[in-house]
């Protein structure tokens, strides 16, 4: 596949799970410790198996992926409540992308979706139809719609990191799920009024033209930055600094957007390492911008990029 030719066949998968996979090498973990003993634990094993099959065995794109090209990702589902086959849960979605000419992987997504309510019965297969996302039962289709949404976001982010605007077709598929999402009293995350950091706002930020700079920043950060770090550290660092500057401009223009903290989630240590040995003026610029862009880690930047 042309857009992923740069990936070395020797790279080791960070979340490897033997499976009959297509685009993904997805690992699924279910934490049901908060649920009482009244629930048969076998249903969670059945749910985990169904999620693994759904994520790894379905064909999500038109491209053919070689084994070393498949995207490593993690889906961590925490069950908070369970009653009569209806579950309330949160989902952590993680995906990583290999860096050219190294054994290093960089995060593409590290996001927690805090509220997912769905219906599931033991041994129930997971089905998804792009043309009929919500199905007849909103609760029954909500988990598969959510998983499919994040698969397309992962694909979009991965393609974006290899080609400028390469992820647009997959962001549009995620947008289609938003437009046709399951609906119901306990179903949230698909609407603008459901919160400020949810599925709706994530894909809105990735498809609205006023956030178009995010796509250039992604390409600069990954393809023109990290991927050439081994060959030319100075040029790579300049490209990454350019990406951070673009995101700082975007943040000034579109304050309180979801996409800025989303992009930098899990990247603080990586950015510190990149600029640790930079000239003092460059470190100062990065420290000042990152303290605004990644507020949760502002102390780390101030301490490490003095």
Steps between C-alpha positions, in 0.01 A plus 500: 500500500661823376429728793660265752805382303728687740422262784776248566405134497712450808284719723354323797130551580452666839154360565534175308205263507498194274188524288369479148533873445437748223614856564523469878688306763259586779526383856182511709488507879183508711505612863184384679627534859242767581211268415353283774506122509139481381626524140628180339864575417480284186314781327811719522719236340241464224493878457879518483514226236228672297686833512830340393328331206316818403810720507758263355311294246293765326631673187495873577666647189562432133876459549691178547712497816806283546558350844760761594272784385208425729415761762561411862218613724349442841134511607453501879133469600413560866152382602357733764145362523318193375129420513300256288747497208533880503847630579635843581870532429794721410744427219868587463622492139872492425689462175868530411691555180860386429767758426710439191847355543453426871330265742314793655122542485319829546141535626228588252212496746472459876143598581240410760136489397336529840143387433377213284172324574422187301307174495684170464405135556748213530614357163332787315695575180592860425366639176546835333351648185633837380170566323288420806713594798233512770309183406170417665629525858712801592645341813590179314681690226664769715816305587568386142436853370742638759770245418459559125520876558835469677634256241438760229657772716807279551523431127460868422773603744732230369451598136537868592840426651627359168334735247361852528119467536538128441253422778209704362300202360507328840404813691203524263404142585515593869288806422243274333472302823445826691226600255323165534590414858281296735257705705334441832453627853825355636709544185743792507815619324359539150351850539649847543305556822625176660824668615808684377731198455305226328473319168302782339759768574795278413384437147370857466852626571649252253264590212415871540707723271573747781717230659680410176838593648483189721557282192812690394629484856450122514688450176783728612524332838504138384616476139727804471606486862522167681550294184821683405638532852757228436619655171498868592423588860522875442247502214274259686499719810426806284199325346368401842551853629307622194218258588487626859499860374210420265305343786573802717358724226195276470453507875508881497247514217268225631524509876373209710491264201509128569764414242794673672498300827400193299811528280744549789360224724790266577761712318655704783797268565559465125509876446732555796745243361491658154587849627706414809829579320371788289656848511371705796281731290332204329437326831350820635260528206389138536462533875284810470275353231465155654415648840194650330418210269546217750405663829492175700872451432609864519721434805684225312581735214611774738724264692652309208530776240665765714 
